[in-house]
């Protein structure tokens, strides 16, 4: 069963927290991975990989650069399920 | 000008304890850190060796989740030990460009490398973690420490198997004598209790197979010794010029007065039975210390508990010290800790420093029947060291014919 946007956000926040230590409550839809959360490219790749495993989706490499905000990623994963 | 060099901070995580004091007290109490491995992979691979010296405190209980995810276990141990040493040194305010790291490993990120290979085989290249390369590289532990304390004076990694971390400490002397830096975090780590290294060491008949009695398996100098016991963990020492230490009012554990590295060019794994390369390293370290052999009162021996290695080291020591060897008390602390490979020299340097600082040589356990071919004065219960200015050395030798020796002098 597909997860809701809220559930995907919560799951993604957990992944971000485990990789970077950033508090889950800071991982909000309007936050930029780079500008707001200060996540480097190698961490971003790890987060994407873990998200693929957790949500059972494929995020193409060329798509990763378009995922600027947490919301971009949540929407992509929600739609791709 | 030769600068005097001092040790001002100690840190460790070992099979005996998660910090220096816990480790040292357990060592003095004659405890063993060697236990049966409960991991499922021991039975799955039908390993011929089923025990090791696992770190007493798990790294994940000390570090943050991101640190445990982004660092190989070897780097995790390194970071824990280095942070303790740095705090013990008083968290010095230093010029980052005059702060260096000399941190060794024997094998590097073996868990990361082999886990990644399993992932590649099972799930394909898209599942291989992006952090795999920085996690498996042998300079990873040194780099992690360098980032943590903002060391910009050079971060280096000596890799010489089981001599690695003693070589790293010797390298720290060279760096400090150059005048380019004031302070170094030196030491080494290992996290290789993984089925492949265990199988590989067993395959070459280097490790004990005393599966029934793990705590008695590491028995240097005993007639029944049958190989070393793998250990894991890390040791770190803050080492600086005396001038720098005194200017900041640091406590001083001991002087680091000599460090030397030689090589056998004899055999890839077997020690030179004549012990000439090892003897040259001891002599060179004492020469750098400006000390006579008669000044040495204590040796923390390499003594891994292999049949040939323990005799070869004795032969080397006899060559250097002659009759004076009878007056030197020798501790073989791998009997308690197991062999930390690239971390061994670091924790044994710490034990040597503490022996001088507390005037107390730590015991060697499991010595039930001393090999008559090795008539050393082996410490079997904590032994008082004499008052006055005293000298001690710590030896480490590694596959590849590496010999490294460091010499410390009492400061109190």
Boltz contact constraints between the chains, C-beta under 6 A:
constraints:
  - contact:
      token1: [A, 18]
      token2: [B, 65]
      max_distance: 6.0
  - contact:
      token1: [A, 20]
      token2: [B, 66]
      max_distance: 6.0
  - contact:
      token1: [A, 21]
      token2: [B, 64]
      max_distance: 6.0
  - contact:
      token1: [A, 21]
      token2: [B, 66]
      max_distance: 6.0
  - contact:
      token1: [A, 42]
      token2: [B, 130]
      max_distance: 6.0
  - contact:
      token1: [A, 45]
      token2: [B, 130]
      max_distance: 6.0
  - contact:
      token1: [A, 46]
      token2: [B, 130]
      max_distance: 6.0
